[in-house]
Amino acid sequence: MLGAILLITNNGGPVLTEGINLYGFFGFVLLFRGFVLGMRALMLVFKSTSDE
């Protein structure tokens, strides 16, 4: 997720639209994926402790 933040803050790379470049887009995709995987891990932790 730190790498995704670095990609978002980087102003380099090809431009997709006026406000978004390619590196920023990949950063947002990786950040979203990291968030989803983190939430999944939390769900698995809380699910396994509530079954006992």
mmCIF file as gemmi writes it, N, C-alpha and C atoms, coordinates in Angstrom:
data_model
loop_
_atom_site.group_PDB
_atom_site.id
_atom_site.type_symbol
_atom_site.label_atom_id
_atom_site.label_alt_id
_atom_site.label_comp_id
_atom_site.label_asym_id
_atom_site.label_entity_id
_atom_site.label_seq_id
_atom_site.pdbx_PDB_ins_code
_atom_site.Cartn_x
_atom_site.Cartn_y
_atom_site.Cartn_z
_atom_site.occupancy
_atom_site.B_iso_or_equiv
_atom_site.pdbx_formal_charge
_atom_site.auth_seq_id
_atom_site.auth_asym_id
_atom_site.pdbx_PDB_model_num
ATOM 1 N N . MET Axp A 1 ? 0.821 -1.179 0 1 0 ? 1 A 1
ATOM 2 C CA . MET Axp A 1 ? 0 0 0 1 0 ? 1 A 1
ATOM 3 C C . MET Axp A 1 ? 0.875 1.256 0 1 0 ? 1 A 1
ATOM 4 N N . LEU Axp A 2 ? 2.058 1.157 0.574 1 0 ? 2 A 1
ATOM 5 C CA . LEU Axp A 2 ? 2.955 2.318 0.531 1 0 ? 2 A 1
ATOM 6 C C . LEU Axp A 2 ? 3.401 2.598 -0.898 1 0 ? 2 A 1
ATOM 7 N N . GLY Axp A 3 ? 3.638 1.537 -1.654 1 0 ? 3 A 1
ATOM 8 C CA . GLY Axp A 3 ? 3.997 1.717 -3.058 1 0 ? 3 A 1
ATOM 9 C C . GLY Axp A 3 ? 2.879 2.372 -3.845 1 0 ? 3 A 1
ATOM 10 N N . ALA Axp A 4 ? 1.65 2.037 -3.519 1 0 ? 4 A 1
ATOM 11 C CA . ALA Axp A 4 ? 0.502 2.648 -4.193 1 0 ? 4 A 1
ATOM 12 C C . ALA Axp A 4 ? 0.432 4.136 -3.89 1 0 ? 4 A 1
ATOM 13 N N . ILE Axp A 5 ? 0.708 4.511 -2.642 1 0 ? 5 A 1
ATOM 14 C CA . ILE Axp A 5 ? 0.697 5.933 -2.277 1 0 ? 5 A 1
ATOM 15 C C . ILE Axp A 5 ? 1.794 6.68 -3.016 1 0 ? 5 A 1
ATOM 16 N N . LEU Axp A 6 ? 2.958 6.049 -3.155 1 0 ? 6 A 1
ATOM 17 C CA . LEU Axp A 6 ? 4.042 6.682 -3.912 1 0 ? 6 A 1
ATOM 18 C C . LEU Axp A 6 ? 3.659 6.865 -5.379 1 0 ? 6 A 1
ATOM 19 N N . LEU Axp A 7 ? 2.973 5.898 -5.948 1 0 ? 7 A 1
ATOM 20 C CA . LEU Axp A 7 ? 2.532 6.043 -7.338 1 0 ? 7 A 1
ATOM 21 C C . LEU Axp A 7 ? 1.502 7.158 -7.483 1 0 ? 7 A 1
ATOM 22 N N . ILE Axp A 8 ? 0.615 7.308 -6.514 1 0 ? 8 A 1
ATOM 23 C CA . ILE Axp A 8 ? -0.411 8.344 -6.585 1 0 ? 8 A 1
ATOM 24 C C . ILE Axp A 8 ? 0.228 9.729 -6.517 1 0 ? 8 A 1
ATOM 25 N N . THR Axp A 9 ? 1.217 9.881 -5.653 1 0 ? 9 A 1
ATOM 26 C CA . THR Axp A 9 ? 1.834 11.196 -5.488 1 0 ? 9 A 1
ATOM 27 C C . THR Axp A 9 ? 2.836 11.528 -6.584 1 0 ? 9 A 1
ATOM 28 N N . ASN Axp A 10 ? 3.235 10.547 -7.386 1 0 ? 10 A 1
ATOM 29 C CA . ASN Axp A 10 ? 4.18 10.783 -8.475 1 0 ? 10 A 1
ATOM 30 C C . ASN Axp A 10 ? 3.471 11.51 -9.617 1 0 ? 10 A 1
ATOM 31 N N . ASN Axp A 11 ? 4.09 12.546 -10.146 1 0 ? 11 A 1
ATOM 32 C CA . ASN Axp A 11 ? 3.482 13.311 -11.238 1 0 ? 11 A 1
ATOM 33 C C . ASN Axp A 11 ? 4 12.896 -12.609 1 0 ? 11 A 1
ATOM 34 N N . GLY Axp A 12 ? 4.691 11.782 -12.7 1 0 ? 12 A 1
ATOM 35 C CA . GLY Axp A 12 ? 5.244 11.346 -13.976 1 0 ? 12 A 1
ATOM 36 C C . GLY Axp A 12 ? 4.34 10.362 -14.684 1 0 ? 12 A 1
ATOM 37 N N . GLY Axp A 13 ? 4.802 9.927 -15.84 1 0 ? 13 A 1
ATOM 38 C CA . GLY Axp A 13 ? 4.081 8.924 -16.602 1 0 ? 13 A 1
ATOM 39 C C . GLY Axp A 13 ? 3.169 9.515 -17.652 1 0 ? 13 A 1
ATOM 40 N N . PRO Axp A 14 ? 2.666 8.665 -18.53 1 0 ? 14 A 1
ATOM 41 C CA . PRO Axp A 14 ? 1.738 9.115 -19.568 1 0 ? 14 A 1
ATOM 42 C C . PRO Axp A 14 ? 0.434 9.656 -18.976 1 0 ? 14 A 1
ATOM 43 N N . VAL Axp A 15 ? -0.152 10.608 -19.65 1 0 ? 15 A 1
ATOM 44 C CA . VAL Axp A 15 ? -1.373 11.254 -19.167 1 0 ? 15 A 1
ATOM 45 C C . VAL Axp A 15 ? -2.59 10.535 -19.742 1 0 ? 15 A 1
ATOM 46 N N . LEU Axp A 16 ? -3.519 10.108 -18.853 1 0 ? 16 A 1
ATOM 47 C CA . LEU Axp A 16 ? -4.767 9.493 -19.298 1 0 ? 16 A 1
ATOM 48 C C . LEU Axp A 16 ? -5.83 10.564 -19.541 1 0 ? 16 A 1
ATOM 49 N N . THR Axp A 17 ? -6.001 11.442 -18.551 1 0 ? 17 A 1
ATOM 50 C CA . THR Axp A 17 ? -6.909 12.578 -18.675 1 0 ? 17 A 1
ATOM 51 C C . THR Axp A 17 ? -6.159 13.808 -18.185 1 0 ? 17 A 1
ATOM 52 N N . GLU Axp A 18 ? -6.832 14.935 -18.124 1 0 ? 18 A 1
ATOM 53 C CA . GLU Axp A 18 ? -6.159 16.157 -17.695 1 0 ? 18 A 1
ATOM 54 C C . GLU Axp A 18 ? -5.672 16.086 -16.253 1 0 ? 18 A 1
ATOM 55 N N . GLY Axp A 19 ? -6.374 15.39 -15.391 1 0 ? 19 A 1
ATOM 56 C CA . GLY Axp A 19 ? -6.009 15.349 -13.987 1 0 ? 19 A 1
ATOM 57 C C . GLY Axp A 19 ? -5.379 14.054 -13.522 1 0 ? 19 A 1
ATOM 58 N N . ILE Axp A 20 ? -5.39 13.008 -14.35 1 0 ? 20 A 1
ATOM 59 C CA . ILE Axp A 20 ? -4.92 11.691 -13.922 1 0 ? 20 A 1
ATOM 60 C C . ILE Axp A 20 ? -3.877 11.176 -14.903 1 0 ? 20 A 1
ATOM 61 N N . ASN Axp A 21 ? -2.722 10.763 -14.338 1 0 ? 21 A 1
ATOM 62 C CA . ASN Axp A 21 ? -1.728 10.114 -15.189 1 0 ? 21 A 1
ATOM 63 C C . ASN Axp A 21 ? -1.779 8.606 -14.957 1 0 ? 21 A 1
ATOM 64 N N . LEU Axp A 22 ? -1.035 7.866 -15.741 1 0 ? 22 A 1
ATOM 65 C CA . LEU Axp A 22 ? -1.091 6.409 -15.702 1 0 ? 22 A 1
ATOM 66 C C . LEU Axp A 22 ? -0.596 5.862 -14.367 1 0 ? 22 A 1
ATOM 67 N N . TYR Axp A 23 ? 0.478 6.435 -13.832 1 0 ? 23 A 1
ATOM 68 C CA . TYR Axp A 23 ? 1.008 5.958 -12.556 1 0 ? 23 A 1
ATOM 69 C C . TYR Axp A 23 ? 0.021 6.209 -11.423 1 0 ? 23 A 1
ATOM 70 N N . GLY Axp A 24 ? -0.636 7.339 -11.448 1 0 ? 24 A 1
ATOM 71 C CA . GLY Axp A 24 ? -1.646 7.631 -10.435 1 0 ? 24 A 1
ATOM 72 C C . GLY Axp A 24 ? -2.808 6.661 -10.5 1 0 ? 24 A 1
ATOM 73 N N . PHE Axp A 25 ? -3.231 6.318 -11.716 1 0 ? 25 A 1
ATOM 74 C CA . PHE Axp A 25 ? -4.321 5.353 -11.899 1 0 ? 25 A 1
ATOM 75 C C . PHE Axp A 25 ? -3.938 3.991 -11.323 1 0 ? 25 A 1
ATOM 76 N N . PHE Axp A 26 ? -2.732 3.518 -11.65 1 0 ? 26 A 1
ATOM 77 C CA . PHE Axp A 26 ? -2.276 2.241 -11.098 1 0 ? 26 A 1
ATOM 78 C C . PHE Axp A 26 ? -2.172 2.316 -9.578 1 0 ? 26 A 1
ATOM 79 N N . GLY Axp A 27 ? -1.774 3.469 -9.057 1 0 ? 27 A 1
ATOM 80 C CA . GLY Axp A 27 ? -1.704 3.64 -7.617 1 0 ? 27 A 1
ATOM 81 C C . GLY Axp A 27 ? -3.059 3.502 -6.957 1 0 ? 27 A 1
ATOM 82 N N . PHE Axp A 28 ? -4.09 4.123 -7.543 1 0 ? 28 A 1
ATOM 83 C CA . PHE Axp A 28 ? -5.439 4.014 -6.987 1 0 ? 28 A 1
ATOM 84 C C . PHE Axp A 28 ? -5.947 2.576 -7.067 1 0 ? 28 A 1
ATOM 85 N N . VAL Axp A 29 ? -5.654 1.875 -8.151 1 0 ? 29 A 1
ATOM 86 C CA . VAL Axp A 29 ? -6.087 0.479 -8.282 1 0 ? 29 A 1
ATOM 87 C C . VAL Axp A 29 ? -5.399 -0.379 -7.22 1 0 ? 29 A 1
ATOM 88 N N . LEU Axp A 30 ? -4.098 -0.191 -7.034 1 0 ? 30 A 1
ATOM 89 C CA . LEU Axp A 30 ? -3.373 -0.972 -6.027 1 0 ? 30 A 1
ATOM 90 C C . LEU Axp A 30 ? -3.825 -0.623 -4.618 1 0 ? 30 A 1
ATOM 91 N N . LEU Axp A 31 ? -4.109 0.639 -4.359 1 0 ? 31 A 1
ATOM 92 C CA . LEU Axp A 31 ? -4.583 1.042 -3.04 1 0 ? 31 A 1
ATOM 93 C C . LEU Axp A 31 ? -5.944 0.426 -2.74 1 0 ? 31 A 1
ATOM 94 N N . PHE Axp A 32 ? -6.839 0.414 -3.723 1 0 ? 32 A 1
ATOM 95 C CA . PHE Axp A 32 ? -8.152 -0.205 -3.533 1 0 ? 32 A 1
ATOM 96 C C . PHE Axp A 32 ? -8.008 -1.7 -3.287 1 0 ? 32 A 1
ATOM 97 N N . ARG Axp A 33 ? -7.13 -2.346 -4.051 1 0 ? 33 A 1
ATOM 98 C CA . ARG Axp A 33 ? -6.915 -3.786 -3.88 1 0 ? 33 A 1
ATOM 99 C C . ARG Axp A 33 ? -6.344 -4.086 -2.494 1 0 ? 33 A 1
ATOM 100 N N . GLY Axp A 34 ? -5.413 -3.279 -2.031 1 0 ? 34 A 1
ATOM 101 C CA . GLY Axp A 34 ? -4.854 -3.463 -0.699 1 0 ? 34 A 1
ATOM 102 C C . GLY Axp A 34 ? -5.905 -3.282 0.378 1 0 ? 34 A 1
ATOM 103 N N . PHE Axp A 35 ? -6.788 -2.301 0.188 1 0 ? 35 A 1
ATOM 104 C CA . PHE Axp A 35 ? -7.866 -2.08 1.145 1 0 ? 35 A 1
ATOM 105 C C . PHE Axp A 35 ? -8.801 -3.289 1.195 1 0 ? 35 A 1
ATOM 106 N N . VAL Axp A 36 ? -9.166 -3.817 0.037 1 0 ? 36 A 1
ATOM 107 C CA . VAL Axp A 36 ? -10.058 -4.98 -0.017 1 0 ? 36 A 1
ATOM 108 C C . VAL Axp A 36 ? -9.406 -6.193 0.632 1 0 ? 36 A 1
ATOM 109 N N . LEU Axp A 37 ? -8.125 -6.425 0.352 1 0 ? 37 A 1
ATOM 110 C CA . LEU Axp A 37 ? -7.445 -7.568 0.959 1 0 ? 37 A 1
ATOM 111 C C . LEU Axp A 37 ? -7.297 -7.39 2.471 1 0 ? 37 A 1
ATOM 112 N N . GLY Axp A 38 ? -7.063 -6.173 2.919 1 0 ? 38 A 1
ATOM 113 C CA . GLY Axp A 38 ? -6.996 -5.914 4.351 1 0 ? 38 A 1
ATOM 114 C C . GLY Axp A 38 ? -8.322 -6.162 5.039 1 0 ? 38 A 1
ATOM 115 N N . MET Axp A 39 ? -9.408 -5.727 4.434 1 0 ? 39 A 1
ATOM 116 C CA . MET Axp A 39 ? -10.732 -5.966 5.011 1 0 ? 39 A 1
ATOM 117 C C . MET Axp A 39 ? -11.055 -7.451 5.028 1 0 ? 39 A 1
ATOM 118 N N . ARG Axp A 40 ? -10.63 -8.167 3.997 1 0 ? 40 A 1
ATOM 119 C CA . ARG Axp A 40 ? -10.853 -9.615 3.947 1 0 ? 40 A 1
ATOM 120 C C . ARG Axp A 40 ? -10.094 -10.311 5.075 1 0 ? 40 A 1
ATOM 121 N N . ALA Axp A 41 ? -8.859 -9.885 5.31 1 0 ? 41 A 1
ATOM 122 C CA . ALA Axp A 41 ? -8.075 -10.472 6.392 1 0 ? 41 A 1
ATOM 123 C C . ALA Axp A 41 ? -8.731 -10.199 7.739 1 0 ? 41 A 1
ATOM 124 N N . LEU Axp A 42 ? -9.233 -8.984 7.948 1 0 ? 42 A 1
ATOM 125 C CA . LEU Axp A 42 ? -9.927 -8.677 9.206 1 0 ? 42 A 1
ATOM 126 C C . LEU Axp A 42 ? -11.186 -9.516 9.37 1 0 ? 42 A 1
ATOM 127 N N . MET Axp A 43 ? -11.921 -9.715 8.293 1 0 ? 43 A 1
ATOM 128 C CA . MET Axp A 43 ? -13.129 -10.539 8.365 1 0 ? 43 A 1
ATOM 129 C C . MET Axp A 43 ? -12.784 -11.979 8.741 1 0 ? 43 A 1
ATOM 130 N N . LEU Axp A 44 ? -11.705 -12.507 8.177 1 0 ? 44 A 1
ATOM 131 C CA . LEU Axp A 44 ? -11.303 -13.872 8.503 1 0 ? 44 A 1
ATOM 132 C C . LEU Axp A 44 ? -10.861 -13.997 9.948 1 0 ? 44 A 1
ATOM 133 N N . VAL Axp A 45 ? -10.182 -12.987 10.469 1 0 ? 45 A 1
ATOM 134 C CA . VAL Axp A 45 ? -9.753 -13.016 11.869 1 0 ? 45 A 1
ATOM 135 C C . VAL Axp A 45 ? -10.944 -12.998 12.802 1 0 ? 45 A 1
ATOM 136 N N . PHE Axp A 46 ? -11.88 -12.094 12.564 1 0 ? 46 A 1
ATOM 137 C CA . PHE Axp A 46 ? -13.03 -11.992 13.458 1 0 ? 46 A 1
ATOM 138 C C . PHE Axp A 46 ? -13.972 -13.182 13.292 1 0 ? 46 A 1
ATOM 139 N N . LYS Axp A 47 ? -14.04 -13.751 12.102 1 0 ? 47 A 1
ATOM 140 C CA . LYS Axp A 47 ? -14.9 -14.92 11.89 1 0 ? 47 A 1
ATOM 141 C C . LYS Axp A 47 ? -14.325 -16.126 12.636 1 0 ? 47 A 1
ATOM 142 N N . SER Axp A 48 ? -13.019 -16.298 12.615 1 0 ? 48 A 1
ATOM 143 C CA . SER Axp A 48 ? -12.422 -17.462 13.26 1 0 ? 48 A 1
ATOM 144 C C . SER Axp A 48 ? -12.501 -17.364 14.781 1 0 ? 48 A 1
ATOM 145 N N . THR Axp A 49 ? -12.485 -16.148 15.34 1 0 ? 49 A 1
ATOM 146 C CA . THR Axp A 49 ? -12.574 -16.034 16.802 1 0 ? 49 A 1
ATOM 147 C C . THR Axp A 49 ? -14.008 -16.155 17.299 1 0 ? 49 A 1
ATOM 148 N N . SER Axp A 50 ? -14.99 -15.857 16.463 1 0 ? 50 A 1
ATOM 149 C CA . SER Axp A 50 ? -16.379 -15.942 16.913 1 0 ? 50 A 1
ATOM 150 C C . SER Axp A 50 ? -16.935 -17.359 16.806 1 0 ? 50 A 1
ATOM 151 N N . ASP Axp A 51 ? -16.258 -18.277 16.113 1 0 ? 51 A 1
ATOM 152 C CA . ASP Axp A 51 ? -16.734 -19.66 15.972 1 0 ? 51 A 1
ATOM 153 C C . ASP Axp A 51 ? -16.47 -20.495 17.219 1 0 ? 51 A 1
ATOM 154 N N . GLU Axp A 52 ? -15.595 -20.066 18.079 1 0 ? 52 A 1
ATOM 155 C CA . GLU Axp A 52 ? -15.216 -20.878 19.223 1 0 ? 52 A 1
ATOM 156 C C . GLU Axp A 52 ? -16.219 -20.864 20.314 1 0 ? 52 A 1
